[in-house]
Amino acid sequence: MSTPIRIGSRGSQLALWQANFVLKSLQAAGQAAEIEIIRTTGDRMQKDDFVPAPGADGKGIFTKEIEEALAEGRIDLAVHSLKDLPTLLEPRFALAAIPKRADARDAWVCEPYWALHTLPLGGRIGTTSPRRKAQLLALRPDVEFVETRGNIDTRLKKLASGECDALVLAAAGLDRLKRTEWVHHRFSPDELCPAPGQGALAIETRSASHPVDEARDYFIRDALAVLDHAETRFCVETERIALGMLGGGCSIPIGVHCVPRGDSWRVFAQVVSADGESMVTIDMEAPSSIDSETLGQKIAQDLKSRGAVDLLSTAQV
């Protein structure tokens, strides 16, 4: 193919790390590729003075403009953090590859207090995530929260300047940007259950049913096949199916974490009320023969049977 593969990405440090990972992987396979930076609604929301629209739940805010460029043929593929994607893609798009997942856990970042339980009474934790807030309140009802928008370095600077006492961030982002010296504790899934898809990348293309250039689009999807990691795809599909069945998005506190365990799949899932006072959890194993859709549905049904719907309805009020 004479024209390089055009990779669409946000311009943040982490997004560019992710795009360059795909770029280098394609180049290693003998493909010419280049990156095009696209500014998204989510990037504008990172500014402290941005006021989200009433009722905005965060779905698609980091992907809308990139998907528009993809649909119009201005780029050939988009690289996202999988947890930023809506649980159901539009028919125009497909997930051509999901590379092997990095650490899905949340990380505790706090220089003087190296674990949540050592933080003084009323400590201020920087996070904008409703899931993290609810899960942290379940462990420490006394803590307070500080809105900390911006990229990883911006948040670390806010911590260093004393705007908050601690941060909780995705471990994968800190690992990828080589900021691991800031990580003092990685929460196990039964402490803070990760967001569905956390730690995984998504490589999005046009679907076969909505090509811009049928031959080129087929070539792109074929070139990306080598990057797809079967175990990771199964796990994140399971997590996202469960999330979708619960009606979840970025704005409600749901965690689902699936990992391979020998000849089975181990799943931990958690739904927490916004105030952290009520919680529904499941910890289960499923045979390796099960498919991701069946497992995701079972997770959601089990959570619903234990009262998750009531907790979610209060979280969305």
C-alpha positions as CSV (number, residue, x, y, z in Angstrom):
1,M,0.0,0.0,0.0
2,S,1.6,3.3,-1.1
3,T,-0.1,5.6,1.3
4,P,0.9,5.2,5.0
5,I,-1.7,3.9,7.4
6,R,-3.1,7.0,9.1
7,I,-3.5,6.6,12.9
8,G,-5.9,9.0,14.7
9,S,-5.1,9.9,18.3
10,R,-5.7,12.5,21.0
11,G,-2.7,14.7,21.7
12,S,-2.1,13.9,25.4
13,Q,1.2,12.2,26.4
14,L,-0.6,8.9,27.2
15,A,-2.7,8.9,24.0
16,L,0.5,9.5,22.0
17,W,2.3,6.7,23.8
18,Q,-0.6,4.4,22.9
19,A,-0.6,5.6,19.2
20,N,3.1,5.2,19.0
21,F,2.8,1.7,20.4
22,V,0.5,0.8,17.5
23,L,2.7,2.8,15.0
24,K,5.9,0.9,16.0
25,S,4.0,-2.4,16.0
26,L,2.8,-1.8,12.4
27,Q,6.3,-0.7,11.3
28,A,7.8,-3.8,12.8
29,A,5.4,-5.8,10.6
30,G,6.6,-3.9,7.6
31,Q,3.8,-1.3,7.3
32,A,4.3,2.4,6.8
33,A,2.2,4.4,9.2
34,E,1.8,8.0,10.6
35,I,-0.1,9.7,13.4
36,E,-2.7,12.4,13.1
37,I,-3.6,14.3,16.3
38,I,-7.3,15.1,16.8
39,R,-8.6,17.3,19.6
40,T,-11.7,15.9,21.3
41,T,-14.5,17.2,23.5
42,G,-12.9,15.3,26.4
43,D,-9.7,17.3,25.9
44,R,-11.6,20.5,26.3
45,M,-13.3,19.1,29.4
46,Q,-9.9,18.6,31.0
47,K,-9.6,22.3,31.6
48,D,-10.6,23.3,35.2
49,D,-12.9,26.0,33.9
50,F,-14.9,23.7,31.6
51,V,-18.5,23.2,32.8
52,P,-20.0,19.9,31.4
53,A,-23.5,20.0,30.0
54,P,-26.2,19.0,32.4
55,G,-26.7,15.3,32.4
56,A,-23.5,14.6,30.5
57,D,-22.3,11.1,31.5
58,G,-18.9,11.1,29.8
59,K,-19.7,8.5,27.1
60,G,-17.8,9.1,23.9
61,I,-16.3,12.5,25.0
62,F,-12.8,11.3,24.1
63,T,-13.8,9.6,20.9
64,K,-16.5,11.6,19.0
65,E,-14.2,13.8,16.9
66,I,-11.8,10.9,16.2
67,E,-14.7,8.7,15.1
68,E,-15.9,11.4,12.8
69,A,-12.5,11.5,11.1
70,L,-12.5,7.7,10.8
71,A,-16.0,7.7,9.2
72,E,-15.0,10.4,6.7
73,G,-11.8,8.5,5.7
74,R,-9.4,11.2,7.0
75,I,-7.8,8.5,9.2
76,D,-7.6,4.7,8.8
77,L,-7.8,3.7,12.4
78,A,-8.2,5.2,15.9
79,V,-6.4,4.2,19.1
80,H,-8.3,4.6,22.3
81,S,-8.2,3.6,25.9
82,L,-10.8,1.0,25.8
83,K,-12.6,2.2,28.9
84,D,-13.3,5.5,27.0
85,L,-15.4,3.8,24.3
86,P,-19.2,3.4,24.7
87,T,-20.2,-0.2,25.4
88,L,-22.0,-0.4,22.0
89,L,-20.1,0.8,19.0
90,E,-22.0,2.3,16.1
91,P,-22.4,-0.2,13.2
92,R,-20.0,2.0,11.1
93,F,-17.1,0.9,13.4
94,A,-15.4,-2.2,14.6
95,L,-12.7,-3.2,17.1
96,A,-10.1,-4.6,14.7
97,A,-7.6,-5.4,17.5
98,I,-7.3,-5.3,21.3
99,P,-3.6,-5.7,22.2
100,K,-2.5,-7.5,25.4
101,R,-3.8,-5.6,28.4
102,A,-1.5,-3.8,30.8
103,D,-2.1,-3.7,34.6
104,A,-5.8,-3.0,35.0
105,R,-5.6,-2.0,38.7
106,D,-5.9,1.5,40.2
107,A,-2.8,3.0,41.8
108,W,-2.5,4.9,45.1
109,V,-0.2,8.0,44.7
110,C,0.7,9.8,47.9
111,E,4.2,10.5,49.0
112,P,3.9,10.9,52.8
113,Y,1.1,8.2,53.3
114,W,1.9,5.1,51.3
115,A,-1.5,3.4,51.7
116,L,-5.1,4.5,52.0
117,H,-5.5,3.4,55.6
118,T,-2.6,5.6,56.7
119,L,-4.1,8.8,55.2
120,P,-5.1,11.2,58.1
121,L,-8.8,11.7,58.9
122,G,-10.5,13.9,56.3
123,G,-7.7,13.5,53.8
124,R,-8.3,15.0,50.3
125,I,-8.1,12.5,47.4
126,G,-7.9,13.8,43.8
127,T,-10.2,12.0,41.4
128,T,-13.1,12.8,39.1
129,S,-14.2,9.2,38.7
130,P,-17.6,8.4,40.4
131,R,-16.5,4.7,40.6
132,R,-13.4,5.5,42.4
133,K,-15.1,7.9,44.8
134,A,-17.8,5.4,45.7
135,Q,-15.3,2.6,46.2
136,L,-13.0,4.8,48.3
137,L,-15.8,5.9,50.5
138,A,-16.7,2.3,51.1
139,L,-13.2,1.8,52.5
140,R,-12.8,5.3,54.1
141,P,-16.1,7.2,54.7
142,D,-14.2,10.2,56.1
143,V,-12.2,11.1,53.0
144,E,-13.0,14.2,50.8
145,F,-12.5,14.5,47.1
146,V,-10.9,17.2,44.9
147,E,-11.8,17.4,41.2
148,T,-8.5,16.9,39.4
149,R,-8.9,17.2,35.6
150,G,-6.0,17.1,33.1
151,N,-3.4,14.6,32.0
152,I,-1.2,12.5,34.3
153,D,1.6,15.1,34.7
154,T,-1.0,17.9,35.4
155,R,-2.5,15.8,38.2
156,L,0.9,14.9,39.6
157,K,1.7,18.7,39.7
158,K,-1.5,19.4,41.6
159,L,-0.6,16.8,44.1
160,A,2.9,18.2,44.5
161,S,1.5,21.7,45.0
162,G,-0.8,20.6,47.8
163,E,-4.1,20.9,46.0
164,C,-4.9,17.4,47.3
165,D,-3.2,14.9,49.6
166,A,-3.3,11.9,47.3
167,L,-4.4,10.7,43.9
168,V,-5.9,7.5,42.6
169,L,-5.0,6.9,39.0
170,A,-4.9,4.0,36.5
171,A,-1.7,2.0,37.1
172,A,-1.4,1.3,33.3
173,G,-1.0,5.0,32.5
174,L,1.7,5.5,35.1
175,D,3.5,2.4,33.9
176,R,3.3,3.4,30.2
177,L,4.6,6.9,30.9
178,K,7.3,5.6,33.3
179,R,6.0,7.3,36.3
180,T,6.1,4.2,38.5
181,E,8.2,6.0,41.2
182,W,4.8,7.7,42.1
183,V,3.1,4.4,42.7
184,H,3.0,3.4,46.3
185,H,0.2,0.8,46.3
186,R,-1.8,-1.0,43.6
187,F,-5.3,-1.8,44.8
188,S,-6.4,-5.4,44.4
189,P,-9.7,-5.8,42.5
190,D,-11.5,-6.7,45.8
191,E,-10.4,-3.3,47.2
192,L,-11.1,-1.1,44.2
193,C,-12.6,-3.1,41.3
194,P,-11.3,-1.6,38.0
195,A,-13.5,-0.1,35.4
196,P,-14.5,-2.5,32.6
197,G,-11.7,-2.4,30.0
198,Q,-9.3,-0.5,32.2
199,G,-5.7,-1.0,31.1
200,A,-6.6,-2.2,27.6
201,L,-6.2,-0.4,24.3
202,A,-8.8,-0.5,21.5
203,I,-7.9,-0.2,17.8
204,E,-11.0,1.0,16.0
205,T,-11.5,0.8,12.3
206,R,-14.4,1.2,9.9
207,S,-16.6,-1.9,9.8
208,A,-16.8,-4.1,6.7
209,S,-20.4,-2.9,6.2
210,H,-19.3,0.8,6.1
211,P,-16.2,1.0,4.1
212,V,-14.7,4.2,2.6
213,D,-12.4,2.2,0.3
214,E,-13.3,-1.4,0.5
215,A,-9.9,-2.8,-0.5
216,R,-7.9,-0.4,1.7
217,D,-10.2,-1.0,4.7
218,Y,-9.8,-4.8,4.3
219,F,-6.0,-4.3,4.1
220,I,-6.0,-2.2,7.3
221,R,-8.1,-4.8,9.3
222,D,-5.9,-7.6,8.0
223,A,-2.7,-5.7,9.0
224,L,-4.0,-5.2,12.6
225,A,-4.9,-8.8,13.2
226,V,-1.4,-9.5,14.5
227,L,-2.0,-7.1,17.4
228,D,-5.1,-8.7,18.7
229,H,-4.7,-10.7,21.9
230,A,-7.4,-13.4,22.3
231,E,-7.4,-13.6,26.1
232,T,-7.5,-9.8,26.6
233,R,-10.4,-9.6,24.0
234,F,-12.4,-12.2,25.9
235,C,-11.9,-10.5,29.2
236,V,-12.7,-7.0,28.1
237,E,-15.7,-8.2,26.0
238,T,-17.0,-10.0,29.1
239,E,-16.6,-6.8,31.2
240,R,-18.2,-4.6,28.7
241,I,-21.2,-6.9,28.1
242,A,-21.8,-6.9,31.8
243,L,-21.5,-3.1,32.0
244,G,-23.9,-2.7,29.0
245,M,-26.5,-5.0,30.6
246,L,-26.4,-2.9,33.8
247,G,-26.9,0.3,31.8
248,G,-23.5,1.6,32.9
249,G,-21.2,4.3,31.6
250,C,-18.5,6.5,33.1
251,S,-20.9,8.2,35.5
252,I,-22.0,5.3,37.7
253,P,-19.9,3.2,40.1
254,I,-19.5,-0.2,38.4
255,G,-16.3,-2.3,38.4
256,V,-15.8,-5.6,36.6
257,H,-12.5,-7.4,36.3
258,C,-12.1,-10.7,34.4
259,V,-8.8,-12.6,34.1
260,P,-7.7,-16.1,33.0
261,R,-7.0,-18.5,35.8
262,G,-5.7,-21.8,34.6
263,D,-8.4,-23.5,32.7
264,S,-11.1,-21.1,33.8
265,W,-12.0,-17.4,34.0
266,R,-12.0,-15.5,37.3
267,V,-14.3,-12.6,37.7
268,F,-14.7,-10.0,40.4
269,A,-17.5,-7.4,40.0
270,Q,-18.6,-4.6,42.3
271,V,-21.5,-2.1,42.3
272,V,-21.4,0.5,45.0
273,S,-23.8,3.2,46.0
274,A,-22.6,6.8,45.4
275,D,-22.1,7.3,49.1
276,G,-20.2,4.1,49.6
277,E,-22.6,2.8,52.2
278,S,-24.0,-0.1,50.2
279,M,-22.3,-2.6,47.9
280,V,-23.0,-5.6,45.8
281,T,-20.1,-7.9,44.9
282,I,-19.6,-11.2,43.1
283,D,-16.4,-13.3,43.0
284,M,-16.8,-16.2,40.7
285,E,-15.1,-18.7,38.3
286,A,-16.4,-19.8,35.0
287,P,-15.2,-22.7,32.7
288,S,-12.9,-21.8,29.8
289,S,-15.6,-23.2,27.5
290,I,-18.0,-20.4,28.2
291,D,-18.3,-17.5,25.6
292,S,-17.8,-13.9,26.6
293,E,-21.5,-12.9,25.9
294,T,-22.8,-15.6,28.2
295,L,-20.4,-14.8,30.9
296,G,-21.0,-11.1,30.7
297,Q,-24.8,-11.7,30.9
298,K,-24.3,-14.0,33.9
299,I,-22.3,-11.4,35.8
300,A,-24.9,-8.7,35.2
301,Q,-27.8,-11.1,36.1
302,D,-26.0,-12.1,39.4
303,L,-25.4,-8.5,40.3
304,K,-29.0,-7.6,39.6
305,S,-30.3,-10.5,41.7
306,R,-28.3,-9.1,44.6
307,G,-29.8,-5.6,44.4
308,A,-27.4,-3.8,42.0
309,V,-30.3,-2.2,40.1
310,D,-31.4,-0.3,43.2
311,L,-27.9,0.9,43.9
312,L,-27.5,2.1,40.3
313,S,-30.8,3.9,40.3
314,T,-29.7,6.0,43.4
315,A,-26.3,6.7,41.8
316,Q,-28.0,8.2,38.7
317,V,-30.4,10.5,40.6
